[in-house]
Amino acid sequence: MRLMAEQKLKMVKDHLELGKSLAHISEENGNYGVSTLKYLVKLYRQHGDKVFLYRHKTPYFKDTKLLGISRVLNKKESIRSVACDLGLIDPTILADWIRKYRSGGEAAVKDTFARASYLTKDKKAVSEVDKRLLEENLRLRIEIEYLKKSHSLTQNLRGITNKDRYAIVNELRSQYNFKVLLEVLKLPESSYYYHNSNVISDKYIEIKKDIKRLYFDVHKKKKGYQSIYLSLKAENNTIGKNKVLELMGEMNLLKKKKKKWRRYNSYEGDLGWVKPNLLNQDFKTSRPYEKAGTDITIFPLEEETVYFSPIIDFHTNEILAYSVGLDAKMDKIKNMLDMLEMEHGPRITNLILHSDQGVQYQNSRYQFRLKDLKILQSMSRKGNCLDNSPTESFFARMKEEMWNGLEDTYKNSDALINKIHEHIKYHNEIRPVLKLKTSPLKYKHNYYQSLTEFTNYYSTI
């Protein structure tokens, strides 16, 4: 439905002055587009009623058109926002300029003036005089506007700089002839374009500083552009998500997409060796070596995958034994159990060792080895990770501390395996467990020391 400019202006005023909703106005005017009404309201707020009442008399010069086209094609701004800045009552006008530019280049983009009617010689002479008067009037209006814009700067006692003059030109060029503007302000065109390109490139300099601060200092290189966008928004920065993506790409802060890896799953069905769930999600303990969990997780590199399998004491959170290598075959699991026996001896007797139903844990060699060690085997229900949640939680914390966001720092599997060895040593000896208020090994040492003192005391009574 086509409406006259005066009708469009009335709809805008009905919304702003009478408080009618845009949906109500749309209904009254044959279901006129609400999104178009939103654009018209924004246009009115930015330019007033002159773009509605005098649009047929408004010339659109070639340089103004090229500026708008450049903002859309090179700066990736939306057609609607640029059209609104240029005072176009219909964004499709700008879309038409872009279409002509794409088909014929700059030569196809020309000045657009109000349609001239046929004039007699006398009227033509009068029109020439009127034209000169209009030009003089235009120059005077430009000078007056310039003085208004610059008045506040002179009041600040710092004078007018070239940067201020170029900023004023940018503000006025949608209203006045660009060449006349430069001529009145005595600014060279080449200098304007040079300065304006620098201004545009520096447009997001403050936002870039905020992005760098959030990426490195706040999120420690662990978050992507969507989290950075949300953080910027929380700090009241008005910027779009796609612009954050673009800026982070320019700053080389985007993570490279890697091959998607599924969570490691060693389940191959019920092989006839499934054990009952002795824990039944009861992870409470009263002493070390009462309950423990085991599982396998992976660390995918570009060329290789590192497999890590620990045995975790649920009471102290100590890694009792572990295996790390480039596969998760049965010999690695057997070596882990040998390490468990060698380092902890008879203390592991009657330990309940819980796992999922992975093929390694249904393997008869694994189950008979546990019997030799007098360890009680327990298994999660099929597909229920909550049954082994302490082990899953350990993997999550470990990867948060030494893997997430740091994947690219490990050049090969040897570097990663060495880091895992370091992390386990740090975890057992230094890292405090909140519920224990000390490290796992120190807590265990204090526990057995107090137990020995207690036993010795009562043996003397």
C-alpha positions in Angstrom: 0.0 0.0 0.0 1.5 3.3 -1.2 1.0 6.4 1.0 1.8 10.0 0.4 4.6 11.5 2.5 2.1 13.6 4.4 0.2 10.5 5.3 3.4 8.9 6.6 4.1 12.0 8.6 0.6 11.8 10.1 1.1 8.2 11.2 4.4 9.1 12.9 2.8 11.9 14.8 -0.1 9.8 15.8 2.4 7.4 17.4 4.6 10.0 19.0 2.0 12.7 20.0 -1.2 10.7 20.5 0.4 7.6 21.9 -1.1 5.2 19.4 0.7 1.9 19.1 2.3 1.0 15.8 0.1 -2.1 15.5 -3.0 0.2 16.0 -1.8 2.6 13.3 -1.0 -0.3 10.9 -4.5 -1.6 11.3 -6.0 1.9 10.6 -4.0 2.2 7.4 -4.7 -1.1 5.7 -2.2 -3.2 7.7 0.7 -1.0 6.7 4.0 -2.7 7.6 5.0 -2.2 11.3 8.7 -2.5 10.5 8.3 0.3 8.0 6.5 2.4 10.6 9.4 1.8 13.0 11.8 3.1 10.3 9.7 6.2 9.7 9.6 7.0 13.5 13.4 6.7 13.7 13.7 8.9 10.6 11.4 11.6 12.1 13.3 11.6 15.4 16.6 12.0 13.5 15.6 14.6 10.9 12.3 16.0 11.8 9.4 16.6 9.3 11.5 18.2 6.5 12.4 14.8 5.0 8.6 14.1 4.7 7.5 17.6 3.5 10.4 18.6 1.2 11.7 15.3 -0.1 10.8 16.0 -3.8 12.9 19.2 -3.6 15.9 17.5 -2.0 18.8 16.8 -4.4 20.9 13.7 -3.9 24.4 14.3 -5.0 26.7 11.6 -6.4 29.3 11.8 -3.6 26.5 11.4 -1.0 25.2 8.4 -2.9 28.7 6.9 -3.1 29.2 7.5 0.6 26.0 5.6 1.5 26.9 2.8 -1.0 30.4 2.5 0.6 29.0 2.2 4.1 26.8 -0.7 3.1 29.2 -2.6 0.8 32.6 -1.9 2.6 31.6 -1.2 6.2 28.8 -3.8 6.3 26.3 -1.4 7.8 22.6 -2.2 7.3 20.8 -0.5 4.4 18.1 0.8 6.8 20.6 2.5 9.2 22.5 4.2 6.4 19.3 5.3 4.6 18.1 6.8 7.9 21.3 8.7 8.3 21.0 10.1 4.8 17.4 11.1 5.4 15.8 8.8 2.8 12.1 8.3 3.4 12.3 4.8 1.8 15.3 2.5 2.3 14.7 1.0 -1.2 16.0 4.3 -2.6 19.5 3.3 -1.3 19.0 -0.3 -2.4 18.3 1.1 -6.0 21.6 3.1 -5.8 23.5 0.0 -4.8 21.9 -2.0 -7.7 23.0 0.6 -10.2 26.5 0.8 -8.7 26.9 -3.0 -9.0 25.7 -3.1 -12.6 27.5 0.0 -13.9 30.0 1.2 -11.4 30.5 4.8 -10.3 29.5 6.0 -13.8 26.0 4.7 -13.2 25.6 6.8 -10.0 24.6 10.4 -10.8 23.3 13.5 -9.1 19.5 13.5 -8.7 17.6 16.8 -8.8 14.0 17.7 -8.6 12.2 17.3 -11.9 12.3 20.6 -13.9 9.2 21.6 -15.9 9.3 23.2 -19.3 10.4 26.9 -19.0 9.9 29.9 -21.4 12.9 32.1 -22.0 11.6 34.7 -19.5 11.0 32.0 -16.9 14.4 30.5 -17.7 16.1 33.9 -17.0 14.2 34.2 -13.8 15.1 30.7 -12.8 18.8 31.4 -13.4 18.5 34.4 -11.1 16.7 32.2 -8.6 19.4 29.6 -8.9 22.1 32.0 -8.1 20.1 33.3 -5.2 19.6 29.7 -4.0 23.3 29.1 -4.2 24.1 32.2 -2.2 21.4 31.2 0.2 22.9 27.7 0.5 26.3 29.1 1.2 24.9 31.4 3.9 23.0 28.5 5.5 26.2 26.4 5.5 28.1 29.2 7.2 25.4 29.7 9.8 25.2 25.9 10.5 29.0 25.8 10.7 29.1 28.7 13.2 26.4 27.0 15.3 28.3 23.7 15.4 31.6 25.3 16.1 30.3 27.8 18.8 30.4 25.2 21.6 34.0 24.4 20.8 35.1 28.0 20.9 33.3 28.4 24.2 35.6 25.6 25.6 38.6 27.9 24.9 40.4 25.3 22.8 39.5 26.6 19.3 38.6 24.7 16.2 40.8 22.0 14.9 40.8 20.3 11.4 39.4 17.2 13.1 36.5 19.3 14.3 35.9 20.7 10.8 35.9 17.3 9.2 33.5 16.0 11.9 31.1 19.0 11.0 31.4 18.1 7.3 30.4 14.5 8.1 27.4 15.8 10.0 26.2 18.3 7.3 27.0 16.5 4.1 23.7 14.7 4.0 21.9 18.1 4.0 24.1 20.2 1.8 26.2 19.8 -1.4 29.5 18.2 -0.4 31.7 20.4 -2.8 30.0 23.6 -1.6 30.6 22.5 2.0 34.3 22.0 1.4 34.5 25.3 -0.5 32.8 27.3 2.2 34.9 25.7 5.0 38.0 26.0 2.8 39.0 22.3 3.2 40.7 20.4 0.4 38.8 17.3 -0.8 41.8 15.0 -0.7 42.6 15.9 2.9 39.0 15.2 3.8 39.0 11.7 2.3 42.4 10.9 4.0 41.2 12.1 7.4 37.8 10.4 7.1 39.4 7.1 6.3 41.4 7.3 9.5 38.3 8.4 11.5 36.4 5.3 10.2 39.3 2.9 11.0 39.5 4.3 14.5 35.7 4.1 15.0 35.9 1.0 17.1 39.2 1.6 18.9 37.6 1.8 22.3 35.4 -1.2 21.7 38.6 -3.1 20.6 40.3 -2.2 23.9 37.3 -3.6 25.8 37.3 -6.8 23.7 41.0 -7.4 24.3 40.5 -6.8 28.1 37.6 -9.1 28.3 39.2 -11.8 26.2 42.6 -11.9 27.9 42.1 -10.6 31.4 38.5 -11.6 32.3 37.9 -14.8 30.3 41.6 -15.9 30.0 41.3 -16.7 26.3 38.6 -19.4 27.1 35.5 -17.7 25.6 34.4 -17.0 22.1 32.7 -14.0 20.5 29.2 -14.7 21.8 30.4 -14.6 25.5 32.5 -11.4 24.7 29.4 -9.9 23.2 27.3 -10.6 26.3 30.1 -9.2 28.5 30.2 -6.0 26.4 26.4 -5.8 26.6 26.6 -6.1 30.4 28.9 -3.2 30.4 26.4 -1.1 28.5 28.3 -1.2 25.2 25.9 -0.8 22.2 27.3 -3.1 19.6 25.9 -6.0 17.6 27.0 -9.6 17.9 28.1 -9.8 14.3 30.2 -6.7 14.7 32.0 -8.3 17.7 32.6 -11.4 15.5 34.1 -9.2 12.8 36.3 -7.2 15.1 37.6 -10.3 16.9 38.4 -11.8 13.5 40.4 -8.6 12.6 42.2 -8.9 16.0 42.9 -12.7 15.4 41.1 -13.6 18.6 38.8 -16.2 17.1 39.5 -19.8 17.9 40.1 -22.0 14.9 37.4 -24.5 14.3 38.7 -28.0 15.0 37.3 -31.4 14.2 34.4 -32.2 16.5 35.3 -35.0 18.9 32.6 -37.0 20.6 32.9 -37.8 24.3 35.0 -41.0 24.7 32.7 -44.0 24.9 34.1 -47.4 25.5 30.7 -49.1 25.9 30.3 -52.0 23.4 27.1 -53.6 24.8 26.5 -56.1 27.6 29.3 -58.7 27.1 28.1 -60.8 30.0 30.4 -59.4 32.6 28.3 -56.5 34.0 28.6 -56.1 37.8 26.0 -54.7 40.1 25.9 -51.0 41.2 27.2 -51.3 44.8 27.3 -47.5 45.4 23.8 -46.6 44.0 25.0 -42.9 43.9 25.9 -43.0 47.6 29.4 -41.4 47.5 29.6 -40.6 51.2 32.8 -42.0 52.9 34.2 -42.1 56.4 37.8 -43.0 55.6 40.4 -43.2 52.8 40.4 -46.3 50.6 36.7 -46.9 51.2 35.3 -46.0 47.8 37.0 -45.0 44.5 36.0 -44.3 40.9 37.7 -44.8 37.6 37.0 -43.9 34.0 38.7 -42.9 30.7 38.8 -39.4 29.1 40.4 -38.1 26.0 42.5 -35.1 25.0 42.3 -34.7 21.2 45.2 -33.1 19.4 45.6 -32.3 15.7 47.3 -35.6 14.8 46.9 -37.8 17.9 44.6 -38.4 20.9 45.8 -38.8 24.5 43.9 -41.2 26.7 43.9 -40.6 30.5 42.5 -43.1 33.1 42.8 -42.4 36.9 41.6 -44.1 40.0 40.2 -41.4 42.4 39.7 -41.9 46.1 36.2 -40.4 46.9 37.2 -39.6 50.5 40.4 -37.6 49.9 40.1 -36.9 46.1 43.6 -38.3 45.7 44.6 -39.9 42.4 45.7 -43.3 43.7 47.0 -44.5 40.4 46.6 -43.5 36.7 47.5 -44.4 33.2 48.2 -42.0 30.3 49.1 -42.8 26.7 48.0 -42.9 23.1 45.5 -45.7 23.5 43.2 -47.1 26.1 44.0 -50.8 25.6 43.8 -53.4 28.3 47.5 -53.4 29.0 47.3 -49.7 30.1 44.5 -50.5 32.5 46.4 -53.5 33.9 49.5 -51.2 34.4 47.3 -48.8 36.4 46.2 -51.6 38.7 49.8 -52.7 39.2 50.7 -49.2 40.1 47.8 -49.1 42.6 49.0 -52.3 44.3 52.7 -51.2 44.4 52.0 -47.8 45.9 49.2 -48.5 48.3 49.7 -52.2 49.3 47.2 -53.9 51.6 45.3 -50.6 52.3 43.3 -51.2 49.1 41.7 -54.4 50.5 37.9 -54.2 50.3 38.1 -50.9 48.4 34.9 -50.5 46.2 36.1 -49.4 42.8 33.3 -48.0 40.6 33.3 -47.6 36.8 30.9 -47.5 33.9 30.1 -50.5 31.7 33.0 -49.8 29.3 34.6 -52.7 27.5 37.7 -52.5 29.6 35.8 -52.9 32.8 33.8 -55.9 31.5 37.0 -57.5 30.4 37.7 -60.7 32.4 41.4 -59.9 32.8 40.4 -56.6 34.6 37.8 -58.3 36.8 40.1 -61.2 37.8 42.9 -58.7 38.6 40.5 -56.9 41.0 39.7 -60.2 42.7 43.4 -60.8 43.2 43.7 -57.4 44.8 40.5 -58.1 47.0 38.9 -55.0 45.4 35.1 -55.0 45.1 33.9 -54.0 41.6 30.9 -51.8 41.1 29.4 -50.5 37.8 27.1 -47.7 36.8 23.8 -48.4 35.1 23.8 -48.3 31.3 24.0 -44.7 30.0 23.8 -43.0 33.4 26.8 -40.7 34.0 25.4 -39.6 37.4 26.3 -43.0 38.8 29.9 -42.0 38.6 29.6 -38.2 39.0 32.7 -37.7 41.3 34.9 -39.0 38.5 33.1 -37.0 35.9 33.5 -33.9 38.1 37.2 -34.5 38.4 37.6 -34.6 34.6 35.7 -31.4 34.2 37.9 -29.5 36.8 41.0 -30.9 35.3 40.2 -29.9 31.8 39.1 -26.4 33.0 42.5 -25.9 34.7 44.9 -27.3 32.0 43.0 -27.9 28.8 40.1 -25.6 27.9 41.3 -22.7 25.9 44.9 -24.0 26.1 44.7 -26.7 23.5 46.9 -24.9 21.0 49.8 -24.6 23.5 50.5 -28.4 23.4 52.6 -28.9 20.3 52.5 -32.7 20.5 51.4 -35.6 22.7 54.7 -35.7 24.7 54.1 -32.1 25.8 50.6 -32.9 26.9 51.5 -36.1 28.7 54.2 -34.3 30.6 51.7 -31.7 31.6 49.3 -34.3 32.8 52.0 -35.8 35.0 52.7 -32.3 36.4 49.0 -31.7 37.0 48.5 -35.0 38.9 51.5 -34.2 41.2 50.1 -30.7 41.8 46.6 -32.1 42.4 47.8 -34.7 45.0 50.4 -32.6 46.8 49.5 -28.9 46.5 45.9 -28.2 45.3 43.6 -27.8 48.3 40.3 -29.7 48.4 37.6 -27.4 49.8 35.9 -29.9 52.0 39.3 -31.0 53.4 40.8 -27.5 53.6 44.2 -29.0 52.5 45.7 -31.2 49.8 44.7 -34.9 49.4 48.1 -36.3 50.5 48.5 -34.0 53.5 45.0 -34.8 54.6 45.7 -38.6 54.3 48.9 -38.1 56.2 47.2 -36.3 59.1 44.4 -38.8 59.1 46.7 -41.8 59.6 48.9 -39.9 62.0 45.9 -39.1 64.3 44.7 -42.7 63.9 48.1 -44.0 65.0 48.2 -41.7 68.0 44.6 -42.7 68.9 45.5 -46.4 68.7 48.7 -46.0 70.7 46.9 -44.0 73.4 44.2 -46.7 73.9 46.8 -49.5 73.8 48.5 -48.0 76.9 45.3 -47.8 79.0 
